[in-house]
Amino acid sequence: MEIAPLSAAQRQSFDSDGFLLLHDVLSEADCDQLEAMADAAMDRHAPPAGTGLENHQTQRQLRLTMGDHPEFIPVVGQPHVVSLVAQLLSPNIHLHTAAVLYKNSYIGNDASAEEIANRGGHQAVFEAESAGWHRDAGITEDVGHAGVFRCGIKACYALTDLTSPMAGMTMFAKGSHLLDSPLPVRKNGQPAEHEPVQPAMRRGDVCLFENRVFHTGSVNLSDAMSKCVMIGYSYRWMGGHRSNMELVWPPYPMLSSLDPVTQQLLGGHGEAQPDLVSLVRGATEGGRLTAASAQTESAGFVWTTEVDPDESSSSSSSSARL
Ligand SMILES: O=C(O)CCC(=O)C(=O)O
């Protein structure tokens, strides 16, 4: 697996913004292939013609089942993205969610140009229709805004150019991952204190974003359909409903032909983890490891710190992870 080192500037940017744009991750040929796969998956799960539903699919989100769509497995194991996610989160990760997101133009599908004008024009409609701000991973509702921590990273692969605003790219409230309270918004539903940002993505770019950063699906007011594939990773101890993991993990027999890192990402046994640790270690040679990966790598986790009130020095003890 080819290793992508995370630069200090990338780490700093991700830490301060909550998201990070990566240019040219996929080649033109890779994009063609992924787009063809995504188109085929969308066609396969399209609402039956004649039901009327097909006319209300301006925003289509298809959750991917890896057992059913093994053609997407190489995307889950995409080396550049996986090595950066491992460095930003931990080598102890797996696939948490996967989806194809297509957005048709709102204009002419959901509303006529005249209706948009009557509602105050493009900007007003964009703001009203792009106000579903939330945090990911289903953790905030349990631990609260002040208790939530970085535990998942999604990789959004752009399959169409999303360089102009209002073209359907996910919108982020920059820096809002550090908020320990609900996102303050104005009457129009837009952030009052955080800059709303739609990263200008070209086809083949990837945007990484973490679970805490407030984001919203945004409406597509351009002429062209927007296409993305979203792959989400989380710590391996996160999963939620059994059905959720059945959706993203293929049956065991399908794992045997895959490399160890991809096996781990798809729910394989723990032995693959050292491979991902070495991947991170190689990528950060001369740089800094995350605290989590440094601890895993040393094969012992520090559980206690011995302190002697009579002496100024203290010592730590580690033990093998059970
Ligand atoms: O539709 C979008 O662009 C946003 C998707 C989203 O909110 C998510 O993946 O959590």
The ligand as an SDF file (V2000), in Angstrom:
LIG
                    3D

 10  9  0  0  0  0  0  0  0  0999 V2000
  -25.8880   15.9320    1.2320 O   0  0  0  0  0  0  0  0  0  0  0  0
  -24.8130   16.3600    1.6480 C   0  0  0  0  0  0  0  0  0  0  0  0
  -24.0460   16.9800    0.9240 O   0  0  0  0  0  0  0  0  0  0  0  0
  -24.4260   16.1740    3.0960 C   0  0  0  0  0  0  0  0  0  0  0  0
  -24.4180   14.7850    3.5290 C   0  0  0  0  0  0  0  0  0  0  0  0
  -24.3410   14.6910    5.0200 C   0  0  0  0  0  0  0  0  0  0  0  0
  -24.8590   15.5080    5.7370 O   0  0  0  0  0  0  0  0  0  0  0  0
  -23.6260   13.6030    5.6450 C   0  0  0  0  0  0  0  0  0  0  0  0
  -23.0280   12.7700    4.9620 O   0  0  0  0  0  0  0  0  0  0  0  0
  -23.6340   13.5470    6.8980 O   0  0  0  0  0  0  0  0  0  0  0  0
  1  2  2  0
  2  3  1  0
  2  4  1  0
  4  5  1  0
  5  6  1  0
  6  7  2  0
  6  8  1  0
  8  9  2  0
  8 10  1  0
M  END
$$$$
